[in-house]
Amino acid sequence: MDALLLARLQFASTIIYHFLFVPLTLGLSIILVIMETLYVRTGKEVYRKMTKFWGKMFLINFGMGVVTGIVQEFQFGMNWSEYSRFVGDVFGAPLAIEALLAFFMESTFLGIWVFGWDRLPKKVHLAAIWLVAIASHLSAFWIIIANSFMQEPTGFVLRNGRAEMTNFFALIFNGRLWVEYPHVIAGGLVTGAFFVAGISVYRLLRKDGESEFFTRSARIGLTLALLGGIAVATFGHIQGQYSVTHTPMKMAAAEALWNSEDPAPLSLFKVADQNQHRDLFSIDIPGILSLLSYNSLEGRVQGINQLQAQYEKQYGPGNYVPPVFISYWSYRAMVGAGLVMIAIAGLGLFLLTKKRLLQYPKLASLVVLAIALPYLANTMGWILAEVGRQPWLVFGLLKTDAGVSPNVSAQMVLFSLIMFIALYAILAVVDGWLLLRTAKQELPAEESTQDTPEEENVLVGAY
C-alpha cells in the first residue's frame, strides 16, 4: 500500500464520516424553522417544546460536524499539497466566503438562538433560527461550488502549472452546481425528516407519554420525508440527465455500459469482468436508459470503450475508466434506498393520518429503522460522485496521482490514518450516546417562562 492509496483511503474515511453530520444539520435547521414558526404563529406550547427538544439534537450534531470538518484542512495540507497548490487560487475565494460569512453567521446566530429563549422577543428569536438555517445552506452552497469545479472546471486559466480564477461568476453559474446543489439540499431535508420521524415513532411505540408531542413531530417528519424524497428523486433525475451529456464516463461506469447503444437498456443486475470490459451476466430493460437520459425511448448513450478511445486522443495515453464495480453498485444502493424511503414515508404518513400506524408495530418499526436509509443514500451518492470522476482530481486538468504530497511517506500516512480512525471511532461512540440519551430524555410536564439552570446547562454543554 503506497502513500497515494493510503491518502485516498484517509480522505474517503474522513470525508464520509464528516458528511454523516452535514445533511442532518441542513435538514434539522429547516425543521426547527418550521416548528418555531408554528409556535410563534399559533402560540401553542407543544411547538415550543418540540423546537427545544429537537434543537438539542441539532446542537449535538452541529458540534460534531464542526470538529470533523476542521480535519479536512489538515488533510489538504498533509496529503494533498500538490492538489492544494493547483486549485488554491480558484478555491480561495469561495471557501473564504464560506468560512467568514456563512459559517460565522451560522455560529453567531446559533449562539443567539441558544441563549435567547425568553430573553428576546419571539419574532426576534425566530429570526435567529431562520438565519441559522439560511447560513447552513449558504455554507453548503460555497462548498459545492468548489466540488462542482472539480467535476466540471470553469472560469479559470492555466498559468505556471496552476489553475487561476479569471471569472468568479463563472464558478457561481457553473451548470454542475445548479443540478448538484438542490439534490444535496433535498437529501439533507430527508435526513432530518427521517431522523425526527424515526425517533418520534420510537417514543410512540414505547408508550411513555407525550403522545401529542411525538405524534405531531412524527407527522412533520413523515410529511417532509415524503416531499423531500420526491424532491431528491426529481433533482437526481435532472442531475443524471446533465451528467449523461457533460460527464458521460461517470454515467457509463454507473451503468457498466461497455459500448455505446441506441436505444440503451437499463441494467437491473449485472456481473461483469472489468478487465475484459464485458458482461458475464446481466438483467436489462430495453430502452429505459435512453428514456431516463433523454425522455425518449431512443437516444444514444455513450459507452466506456468509446469514451476511453476519445479520452486517449484528447488527453494522451492512459486508463480513463473509473472503478466500474464501485460506481455501478453505489448508484444502485443510492437509488434503491431513495425509492424505499419514499415508500416508507408515504405509507407511514398515510397510517399516521388515519391514526393506525401503531396498530402495525412492524410497519412502525420500519420508520425507526429508516433513520439509516438517508445516511446510506447520501454516502453512496458521494462515493459515486467522487469515484466516478477517477482518474481525475480536477476533471481534464489534474489526475489523482499528481495531486498527492510528494514528500509524505506511506508510513506517515498510515500512522495518521490509524489515528484518525481511532479518534473518529471514539467520537462516533460519544455522538451516538449523546443523541440516544437526548432521544430518551423525558419531557417536562410544563414549560416555565424562563429556562431552568439544568436545561440551560444541557444546551450549553451540547453547544
Secondary structure, 3 states (H helix, E strand, C coil): CCHHHHHHHHHHHHHHHHHCCHHHHHHHHHHHHHHHHHHHHHCCHHHHHHHHHHHHHHHHHHHHHHHHHHHHHHHHHHCCHHHHHHHHHHHHHHHHHHHHHHHHHHHHHHHHHHHCCCCCCHHHHHHHHHHHHHHHHHHHHHHHHHHHHHHCCCCEEEECCEEEECCHHHHHCCHHHHHHHHHHHHHHHHHHHHHHHHHHHHHHHHCCCCHHHHHHHHHHHHHHHHHHHHHHHHHHHHHHHHHHHHCHHHHHHHHCCCCCECCCCEEEEEEEECCCCEEEEEEEECCHHHHHHHCCCCCCECCHHHHHHHHHHHHCCCCCCCCHHHHHHHHHHHHHHHHHHHHHHHHHHHHHHCCCHHHCHHHHHHHHHCCHHHHHHHHHHHHHHHHCCCCEEECCCEEHHHHCCCCCCHHHHHHHHHHHHHHHHHHHHHHHHHHHHHHCCCCCCCCCCCCCHHHHHHHHHHC
